[in-house]
Amino acid sequence: MAEDTMENWGGGSPYEQYVGRWSRKVAREFLAWLQVPPGKTWGDVGCGTGAMVDMILAECEPQSITAIDRSEGFIAEARRRIVDSRVRFEIGDATGLPWPSGSCDVTVSGLVLNFVSDAASMAKEMARVTRPGGTVAAYVWDYAGGMQMMRHFWDVAVELNSTDSALDQAERFPLCQPDPLETLFRDAGLSSISVRPIDIPTVFRDFDDYWTPFLGKQGAAPTYLASLNENARDRIRDALKARLVPNSDGSIAMTARAWAIQGTV
């Protein structure tokens, strides 16, 4: 498979159905862990459709939030949904933030570090734009096993198409584990670093609620699925349907684990 078919991001609505709805649950736990007092200036790097911004507004009483993402589609969706004078959305690159040094009290990022071209540069930029004594924090999915909706998908996909094993997100994103995350933050010059898991329930109404978001062409697994012919897609769907045993009401209960990290400038 060509490199440019491995990832696609940009449409707000498909992203919400695929992982946005679960990211919001992680963000709530993540922000409670940070324990940031009211009245602070926040930066959200790789804000997507605004899941983190929603939670900061709801839980943290910010003075202001500046949020940035390189996807025009995500920013358009975030601006449409979130209208608050404390929030400014910008289009830009996480590895070269257009913000002054020390302009944020807290700089956060959700589900982004493993997708940028240079995670080390992103971490250093997040530290640069945070004032001395401020907090830099992020979370990423545990693709190796804790993010069950994706783990089931890739286990089936690789079983049916073994030559595509290199596309498995657990293989592609070794950063999404505690030790590599801690090293990343330490190399960015941060101190008082701590890492923790955040586990949330991901309950799907039925198999269609699980499967349909994979057809949205947003993210690694949906982009991969879109690259296959109809017969190959059907084989993956049928194998997943046989694998995922529903509850008596038809729902399918899973869990998702994210690794969260914070450090001090």
Buried (B, 14 or more C-beta within 10 A) or exposed (E): BEEEEBBBBBBBEBBBBBBBEBBBBBBBBBBEBBEBEEEBBBBBBBBBBBBBBBBBBEBBEBEBBBBBBBBEBBBBBBBEEBEEEBBEBEEBBBBEBEBEEEBBBBBBBBBBBBBBEEBBBBBBBBBBBBBEEBBBBBBBBBBBEBBBBBBBBBBBBBEBBEEBEEBBBBEBBEBBBBEBBBEBBEEBEBEEBEBBEBEBEBEBEEBEBBBEBBBBBBBBBBBBBBBBEEEBBEBBBEBBBEEBEBEEEEBBEBEBBBBBBBBBB
